[in-house]
Amino acid sequence: MADKITTRITRIGNSKGIIVPTSVIKALSLEEGDLVELVYQEEVQLLTASFPSTKQLKLGEGS
C-alpha cells in the first residue's frame, strides 16, 4: 500500500508549483534539476508524478 502525502499548491516566482516533501526527496534520492514526468487522467482527476532517474522507493523506512 502506498503512503499518502498531502502538500499544497504554492507560488514559485510568477508560477505555481507543488513542494515535494523532504521525506520523498530523500527516499527517491532526488536532486535539483531531476526530471519529473506528470500524467493527468482527466476522467478520474488523477495527477501522477514519476521520476525517471530514480532507482529506489523506500518511503516509510527510516524517514
C-alpha positions in Angstrom: 0.0 0.0 0.0 1.3 3.5 -0.9 2.0 6.2 1.7 -0.4 9.2 1.4 1.3 12.5 1.4 -0.5 15.8 1.4 1.0 19.0 0.1 -0.3 22.4 -1.2 0.0 24.4 -4.4 2.4 27.3 -3.7 3.6 30.4 -5.5 7.1 30.0 -7.0 8.1 33.2 -8.7 5.4 34.1 -11.2 4.3 30.4 -11.4 2.7 27.9 -9.1 4.0 24.6 -8.0 4.0 21.7 -5.6 6.7 21.4 -3.0 8.0 17.8 -2.8 8.4 16.9 0.9 11.9 16.1 2.2 11.0 12.5 3.0 10.2 11.9 -0.7 13.3 13.7 -1.8 15.4 11.5 0.4 13.6 8.3 -0.4 13.9 8.8 -4.1 17.5 10.3 -3.9 16.2 13.3 -5.9 18.5 16.2 -6.8 17.7 19.7 -8.0 17.2 19.6 -11.8 16.0 16.0 -11.9 13.2 15.4 -14.5 9.6 14.9 -13.3 7.1 13.3 -15.6 3.5 14.2 -15.0 0.5 12.2 -16.3 -3.0 13.7 -15.8 -6.0 11.4 -16.1 -8.9 13.9 -16.5 -11.7 11.3 -16.2 -10.7 10.5 -12.6 -8.9 13.8 -11.7 -5.6 11.9 -11.0 -2.2 13.5 -11.4 0.7 11.1 -11.2 4.3 12.1 -10.9 7.2 9.9 -11.8 10.9 10.5 -11.6 12.7 8.6 -14.5 16.2 8.8 -13.0 15.1 7.3 -9.7 16.3 3.8 -8.8 14.6 3.3 -5.4 11.5 4.0 -3.4 11.7 3.5 0.3 9.0 5.7 1.8 8.2 4.8 5.4 11.6 3.1 6.0 13.6 5.2 8.4 12.2 8.5 7.1 
